[in-house]
């Protein structure tokens, strides 16, 4: 396996945290891992993206220029990266914030109103984790049994309430039924 993942959105949407979660999951699963965050100088509200590679083999470069999986948390990110996704790849779209649809027919597109679901479930700020839950279910690259272990690595033990909220967000995304 060699999966290249790109998560993109605005600063403050938890883009880097999502990438860190996936990187820890890969480590738990015994994979070779690369995690490369990138964000604009203004951070919160500016652009942010995170490249993650999960592989059975050594990783030569941390650069993801042809993602197999794209999580787009805002319209500029979808516009910028849609055409970079590999043929047969997957694009996950926060339909609460992105009105346009994926134009390509050679990729799978999944729409979830993650931001609205987060607000509706008292999980403000966890739309990113709802997106990760959906990606975990649809892509199959994350063994479900590793999710809780990885979440415990990225959420501080000093804040157990955040662990529970993140796990609830994962479940919402994982169990989401597209309309």
C-alpha positions as CSV (number, residue, x, y, z in Angstrom):
1,X,0.0,0.0,0.0
2,X,1.1,3.5,-0.7
3,X,-1.6,6.2,-0.2
4,X,-1.0,9.8,-0.6
5,X,-3.5,12.0,1.2
6,X,-4.0,15.8,1.0
7,X,-6.2,17.7,3.5
8,X,-6.8,21.3,2.6
9,X,-8.8,24.2,4.0
10,X,-8.6,27.4,6.0
11,X,-6.4,27.8,9.1
12,X,-8.4,27.0,12.2
13,X,-10.3,24.1,10.6
14,X,-8.1,21.5,12.2
15,X,-6.3,20.6,9.0
16,X,-3.0,19.9,10.7
17,X,-4.6,18.0,13.6
18,X,-6.4,15.7,11.1
19,X,-3.1,15.0,9.4
20,X,-1.4,14.3,12.7
21,X,-4.2,11.8,13.5
22,X,-3.7,10.0,10.2
23,X,0.1,9.9,10.7
24,X,-0.3,8.4,14.2
25,X,-2.8,5.9,12.8
26,X,-0.2,4.9,10.2
27,X,2.5,4.4,12.9
28,X,0.1,2.2,15.0
29,X,-0.6,0.2,11.8
30,X,3.2,-0.4,11.3
31,X,3.3,1.8,8.1
32,X,6.0,4.1,6.9
33,X,4.6,7.6,7.5
34,X,5.2,11.1,6.2
35,X,3.4,14.2,7.6
36,X,4.1,17.5,6.1
37,X,2.0,20.5,7.3
38,X,1.8,23.8,5.4
39,X,0.0,27.0,6.3
40,X,0.0,30.6,5.4
41,X,1.6,33.3,7.6
42,X,-1.8,34.4,9.0
43,X,-2.6,30.8,10.1
44,X,-6.1,31.1,11.5
45,X,-8.2,32.1,8.5
46,X,-5.4,31.7,6.0
47,X,-4.8,28.7,3.8
48,X,-3.7,25.4,5.4
49,X,-3.0,22.0,4.0
50,X,-1.4,18.8,5.2
51,X,0.3,16.1,3.1
52,X,0.3,12.6,4.6
53,X,1.7,9.5,3.0
54,X,1.0,6.0,4.4
55,X,3.1,3.3,2.8
56,X,4.3,-0.3,3.2
57,X,7.6,0.8,1.7
58,X,10.2,3.6,2.5
59,X,9.0,7.0,1.5
60,X,11.3,8.9,-0.9
61,X,9.7,12.3,-0.6
62,X,7.1,13.9,1.7
63,X,5.6,15.9,-1.2
64,X,2.1,14.9,-2.2
65,X,1.5,16.4,-5.7
66,X,-0.9,13.6,-6.9
67,X,-3.1,12.7,-3.9
68,X,-5.0,9.5,-4.0
69,X,-7.3,11.0,-1.4
70,X,-8.3,14.7,-1.0
71,X,-10.3,16.2,1.8
72,X,-11.5,19.6,0.8
73,X,-12.7,21.7,3.7
74,X,-13.5,24.9,1.6
75,X,-14.2,25.8,-2.0
76,X,-10.7,27.3,-2.8
77,X,-9.2,24.0,-1.8
78,X,-11.5,22.0,-4.0
79,X,-10.8,24.4,-6.9
80,X,-7.1,24.2,-6.4
81,X,-6.6,20.5,-5.9
82,X,-9.5,18.7,-7.7
83,X,-7.5,18.2,-10.9
84,X,-4.4,16.9,-9.0
85,X,-6.2,13.8,-7.6
86,X,-5.1,10.6,-9.3
87,X,-7.5,8.8,-11.7
88,X,-9.6,6.5,-9.5
89,X,-8.9,8.7,-6.5
90,X,-11.4,9.9,-3.9
91,X,-12.4,13.4,-3.0
92,X,-14.2,14.2,0.3
93,X,-16.1,17.5,0.3
94,X,-17.6,19.5,3.2
95,X,-20.9,20.3,1.5
96,X,-21.7,22.8,4.3
97,X,-19.1,25.1,2.9
98,X,-18.7,24.0,-0.7
99,X,-21.6,24.4,-3.1
100,X,-20.0,23.3,-6.3
101,X,-19.7,19.7,-7.3
102,X,-16.7,17.7,-8.5
103,X,-16.6,18.0,-12.2
104,X,-14.4,14.9,-12.9
105,X,-16.0,11.6,-13.6
106,X,-12.8,9.5,-13.1
107,X,-12.8,10.0,-9.3
108,X,-15.2,9.1,-6.5
109,X,-16.7,12.2,-4.8
110,X,-18.3,12.0,-1.3
111,X,-20.3,15.0,0.1
112,X,-21.0,15.4,3.8
113,X,-22.2,18.6,5.5
114,X,-19.5,18.2,8.1
115,X,-19.5,21.7,9.5
116,X,-23.3,21.7,9.9
117,X,-23.2,18.2,11.5
118,X,-20.6,19.5,13.9
119,X,-22.8,22.4,14.9
120,X,-25.9,20.3,15.2
121,X,-24.2,17.8,17.5
122,X,-22.5,20.4,19.7
123,X,-19.1,19.5,18.2
124,X,-18.1,23.0,17.0
125,X,-14.7,22.9,15.4
126,X,-14.7,19.1,14.8
127,X,-15.9,19.1,11.2
128,X,-12.4,17.9,10.3
129,X,-12.8,14.8,12.4
130,X,-16.2,14.1,10.9
131,X,-14.6,14.2,7.5
132,X,-11.9,11.8,8.7
133,X,-14.6,9.4,9.9
134,X,-16.3,9.4,6.5
135,X,-12.9,8.9,4.8
136,X,-12.0,6.0,7.1
137,X,-15.3,4.2,6.2
138,X,-15.3,4.8,2.5
139,X,-11.6,4.4,1.7
140,X,-10.8,1.5,4.0
141,X,-7.2,2.7,4.6
142,X,-7.7,3.1,8.3
143,X,-8.4,-0.1,10.3
144,X,-11.4,0.8,12.5
145,X,-9.7,-0.8,15.5
146,X,-6.8,1.7,15.3
147,X,-9.0,4.8,15.4
148,X,-9.3,5.0,19.2
149,X,-5.6,4.2,19.7
150,X,-4.6,7.0,17.3
151,X,-7.0,9.5,18.9
152,X,-5.5,8.8,22.3
153,X,-2.1,9.7,20.9
154,X,-3.2,13.1,19.5
155,X,-5.6,14.2,22.2
156,X,-3.9,15.1,25.5
157,X,-4.7,12.8,28.4
158,X,-5.2,16.0,30.4
159,X,-8.3,16.7,28.3
160,X,-10.4,13.5,28.4
161,X,-13.5,15.4,27.4
162,X,-11.8,16.3,24.1
163,X,-11.1,12.6,23.4
164,X,-14.8,11.8,23.8
165,X,-15.9,14.6,21.6
166,X,-13.4,13.6,18.9
167,X,-14.6,10.0,19.0
168,X,-18.2,11.1,18.7
169,X,-17.2,13.2,15.6
170,X,-15.4,10.1,14.1
171,X,-18.6,8.1,14.6
172,X,-20.8,10.7,13.0
173,X,-18.6,10.7,9.9
174,X,-18.2,6.9,9.8
175,X,-21.9,6.3,10.1
176,X,-23.0,9.1,7.7
177,X,-25.4,8.0,5.0
178,X,-25.3,10.1,1.9
179,X,-28.6,11.4,0.7
